[in-house]
Amino acid sequence: MATAKKQLTHNDYTVGLVYVKPLEMDAIVTMLDEEHQPLRLSQGDQNEYKLGRIGAHNVMVVGPPIGKQGKVAISTVVNQIRLSFKNIRIGLLVGIGGGVPKHDHDVRLGDVVVGAPESGPAVVQYDLGKWNTKGIIEVTRSLGKPPRLLQNVVNRVEDQYRRAGQNSFFTQHLKRFENIPRLNPIYCRPNHPDLLFRSDYVHEAGKECRSHNSGYQVPRKERPPGAIKLHYGTVLSGDLVMKCGKKRDELSAQHNNALCFEMEAAGMVDTLPCLVIRGICDYSDSHKSKEWQGYAAATAAAYAREVLYNMTEG
């Protein structure tokens, strides 16, 4: 007999886990220790919530309607949260993004980029600003580091991750998908190869990436299958999908050597104290595909779960 779901009050929930795609929602919900019964919402709150607990924290999982994305969609969602849930203290924006591989940051598919750089802004809205005489957008909106509470937790998780090596929390948390036959094929590490091409090499129409000229591939050291690395840096947020390797590198160089592109963070981080967590599903270039999206959503959700297990303050 199934255990009845708990019903708590609106004031019991303190953390918002925000997604954009249904793929991300299912990954986050899989990380819940328990699910709770839904609650009646206040007038004006049009969000759809899934309620539950991770560790010691009662959380809500919320995102825009299917097909809606970008900073406006996320801003609308986040602005309505406190109409019903007035005790929400922090948010985690959890999902997928495009990586920016560099010599000093070996960003690969399935890795996790956290918007918590050592210096510089956590998020830059790179498509808002003014054109200068050199044809470069001078950004007029960037957002600082996460609140001190979340910075402390990020440091704690990093310390545990380094000590654990290959037996990190990712191994433990990703096993949760193995017990769900419907989800495991979607969120397991794909057999599709992780290929990185030179930024000036454009995808050849009608061909799979694995059939491209290997001379254009960027040589990289082999990494053990399932090895997931954490990266901390600036996240670039804009309304357009980045699919150009050269423009990717140019914008990254202009903005604190950013490590990730996505479309929603700029609509959230100045509304709710938050941490941006992005699993890398492609390299923000013309070779973009969907094969790694499920696994990237899973690794981001696993990191979010570990953050909450290490968040003891408050």
C-alpha positions in Angstrom: 0.0 0.0 0.0 1.4 3.4 -1.0 2.3 5.8 1.8 0.0 8.8 1.9 1.7 12.1 0.9 2.1 14.7 3.6 0.3 18.0 3.4 2.2 20.9 4.9 1.4 24.6 4.9 2.6 27.3 2.5 4.9 28.7 5.1 6.8 25.4 5.5 8.5 25.8 2.0 11.7 27.8 1.9 13.5 26.7 -1.3 12.4 27.0 -5.0 13.8 24.6 -7.6 13.2 26.3 -10.9 13.3 24.6 -14.3 12.4 25.5 -17.9 11.9 22.2 -19.7 9.8 19.2 -18.7 13.0 17.2 -19.1 14.5 19.2 -16.3 11.4 19.0 -14.1 11.4 15.2 -14.2 15.1 15.1 -13.3 14.6 17.4 -10.3 11.5 15.5 -9.0 13.5 12.3 -9.1 15.9 13.9 -6.6 13.1 14.5 -4.0 13.2 12.4 -0.8 9.4 12.6 -0.6 6.6 14.3 -2.4 3.9 16.3 -0.7 0.2 17.0 -1.4 -0.5 20.2 -3.5 -1.8 23.3 -1.8 -4.4 25.9 -2.8 -2.7 28.9 -4.5 -3.3 32.6 -3.8 -5.1 34.7 -6.3 -2.8 35.8 -9.1 -0.4 32.8 -8.8 -0.8 30.8 -12.0 2.2 28.6 -11.4 2.0 24.8 -11.3 4.0 23.4 -8.4 5.3 20.0 -7.3 6.0 20.1 -3.5 8.4 17.9 -1.6 11.5 17.5 0.6 15.2 17.1 -0.1 17.2 16.5 3.1 16.0 19.0 5.7 14.5 21.4 3.3 10.9 21.6 2.0 11.0 22.6 -1.6 8.8 23.5 -4.5 9.6 22.6 -8.1 8.2 25.1 -10.5 8.7 26.3 -14.1 6.9 28.0 -17.0 4.2 26.3 -19.2 5.5 23.9 -21.9 6.9 25.9 -24.8 7.7 29.0 -22.8 11.3 29.8 -22.2 13.7 32.8 -21.8 14.1 35.4 -19.1 10.5 36.8 -19.4 9.0 33.4 -18.9 11.2 32.7 -15.8 10.7 36.2 -14.4 6.9 35.7 -14.6 7.2 32.4 -12.7 9.5 33.7 -10.0 7.5 36.9 -9.4 4.4 34.8 -8.7 6.0 32.4 -6.2 5.8 34.7 -3.2 2.1 35.3 -3.8 1.5 31.9 -2.3 4.8 30.9 -0.6 6.0 33.9 1.4 8.8 32.1 3.2 10.8 31.2 0.1 14.4 32.3 0.9 16.5 31.1 -2.1 16.1 29.6 -5.5 18.2 27.1 -7.5 17.9 27.5 -11.3 18.5 23.9 -12.4 18.8 22.6 -15.9 20.8 22.4 -19.1 23.1 24.8 -20.9 25.8 25.1 -23.5 29.4 24.9 -22.5 32.4 27.0 -23.4 35.5 24.6 -23.4 38.8 26.3 -22.6 42.4 25.2 -22.1 42.2 25.9 -18.4 38.6 24.7 -18.0 38.1 21.3 -19.6 34.4 21.6 -19.9 32.8 18.5 -21.3 29.3 17.1 -21.9 27.6 16.1 -18.7 29.8 18.4 -16.6 28.2 20.9 -14.3 28.8 24.7 -14.5 27.9 26.6 -11.4 27.3 30.4 -11.5 29.8 31.1 -8.7 33.0 32.5 -10.2 36.0 33.4 -8.0 35.8 36.9 -9.3 33.4 38.8 -11.6 29.7 38.5 -12.0 27.8 35.3 -11.7 25.4 36.1 -14.6 25.8 38.5 -17.5 22.9 39.4 -19.8 25.1 39.6 -22.8 22.4 40.8 -25.3 21.4 43.9 -23.3 23.5 47.0 -23.7 24.8 49.4 -26.4 26.9 48.9 -29.5 30.2 50.7 -29.4 32.4 51.8 -32.3 34.1 48.5 -32.5 30.9 46.6 -33.1 30.9 45.1 -29.5 27.9 45.3 -27.2 28.8 47.1 -24.0 26.7 45.2 -21.5 24.7 47.3 -19.1 23.4 44.5 -16.9 25.4 42.0 -15.0 24.6 40.4 -11.7 26.9 39.7 -8.8 27.8 36.6 -6.9 25.2 34.3 -5.2 24.3 35.2 -1.6 26.9 34.3 1.1 24.7 31.4 2.3 24.9 29.7 -1.1 28.6 30.6 -1.6 29.4 28.7 1.6 27.4 25.7 0.5 29.2 25.7 -2.9 32.5 25.6 -1.1 31.3 22.8 1.1 30.1 20.7 -1.8 33.4 21.3 -3.7 35.4 20.1 -0.7 33.4 16.9 -0.5 33.6 16.4 -4.2 37.4 16.6 -4.3 37.8 14.3 -1.3 35.5 11.6 -2.8 37.1 11.3 -6.3 35.3 8.8 -8.5 33.0 7.9 -5.6 31.5 11.4 -5.6 27.9 12.3 -4.8 27.1 12.2 -8.5 27.5 8.4 -8.5 25.1 8.1 -5.6 22.4 10.5 -6.7 22.3 9.4 -10.4 21.5 5.9 -9.2 18.0 7.1 -8.4 17.2 7.0 -12.1 18.1 3.3 -12.3 15.1 2.4 -10.3 12.6 4.1 -12.7 12.4 2.1 -15.9 10.6 4.9 -17.7 13.2 7.5 -16.9 16.5 5.6 -16.9 16.9 5.4 -20.7 16.3 9.2 -20.9 18.8 10.2 -18.1 21.6 7.7 -18.4 24.9 8.6 -19.9 24.4 8.3 -23.7 26.5 6.2 -26.1 26.8 9.2 -28.4 30.4 10.3 -28.5 31.5 13.6 -26.9 33.1 15.4 -29.8 34.5 18.9 -29.7 35.3 20.6 -33.0 37.4 23.7 -33.8 35.3 26.9 -33.3 35.8 27.8 -37.0 34.4 24.5 -38.3 30.8 24.6 -39.2 28.5 21.6 -39.0 28.1 19.9 -42.4 24.4 19.7 -43.2 23.0 16.2 -43.5 25.8 14.6 -41.6 26.2 13.2 -38.1 29.0 14.8 -36.1 30.7 11.5 -35.8 31.2 11.3 -39.6 32.8 14.7 -39.8 36.5 15.1 -40.8 38.4 14.1 -37.6 41.1 16.6 -38.5 38.8 19.3 -37.3 38.3 17.7 -33.8 40.0 19.3 -30.8 42.3 16.6 -29.3 41.6 16.1 -25.6 42.9 13.7 -22.9 40.6 10.7 -22.4 38.4 10.9 -19.4 37.0 7.8 -17.6 33.3 7.2 -18.6 31.0 8.7 -16.0 33.6 11.1 -14.6 31.8 14.4 -14.0 33.6 17.6 -13.3 32.4 20.8 -11.6 33.3 24.2 -13.0 32.7 27.6 -11.4 32.3 30.7 -13.6 30.2 33.4 -15.2 27.1 32.3 -17.0 26.0 34.2 -20.1 22.2 34.6 -20.4 20.4 35.9 -23.5 17.2 35.4 -25.5 18.9 33.6 -28.5 20.2 30.1 -28.7 24.0 30.2 -29.2 25.0 28.0 -32.1 28.2 29.6 -33.3 31.6 28.5 -32.0 33.4 31.7 -33.0 30.8 34.0 -31.5 30.7 31.8 -28.4 34.5 32.3 -27.8 34.3 36.0 -28.6 31.5 36.6 -26.1 33.1 34.5 -23.4 36.4 36.4 -23.8 34.5 39.7 -23.4 32.7 38.6 -20.3 35.0 37.2 -17.6 35.9 34.1 -19.6 32.3 32.8 -19.2 31.9 29.0 -19.2 28.2 28.6 -20.1 25.4 30.0 -22.3 21.7 29.7 -21.4 18.5 31.7 -21.7 16.8 32.1 -18.3 19.2 33.2 -15.5 18.9 36.9 -16.3 15.2 36.7 -15.5 15.6 35.2 -12.1 18.8 36.2 -10.2 17.7 39.8 -9.4 14.3 38.7 -8.3 15.1 35.8 -5.9 18.5 35.1 -4.3 19.7 32.2 -6.3 22.4 29.8 -7.6 22.5 28.9 -11.3 23.3 25.3 -12.0 23.7 24.1 -15.6 24.5 20.6 -16.8 26.4 20.9 -20.1 24.5 19.3 -23.0 26.4 20.8 -26.0 29.2 23.2 -26.8 27.2 26.2 -27.9 28.2 25.7 -31.6 26.7 24.5 -34.9 27.2 20.9 -33.8 24.4 21.3 -31.2 22.2 18.2 -30.8 19.9 16.7 -28.1 21.6 13.4 -27.3 23.2 14.7 -24.1 20.3 16.8 -22.8 18.8 14.1 -20.5 22.1 13.2 -18.9 23.0 16.9 -18.5 19.7 17.6 -16.8 20.3 14.6 -14.5 23.8 15.8 -13.4 22.5 19.3 -12.7 19.7 17.9 -10.6 22.1 15.7 -8.7 24.3 18.7 -7.9 21.2 20.6 -6.7 20.3 17.7 -4.4 23.8 17.8 -2.9 23.6 21.5 -2.4 20.5 21.1 -0.3 22.0 18.3 1.7 24.9 20.6 2.6 22.8 23.7 3.3 22.4 23.6 7.1 22.1 27.3 7.7 18.6 28.6 8.5 
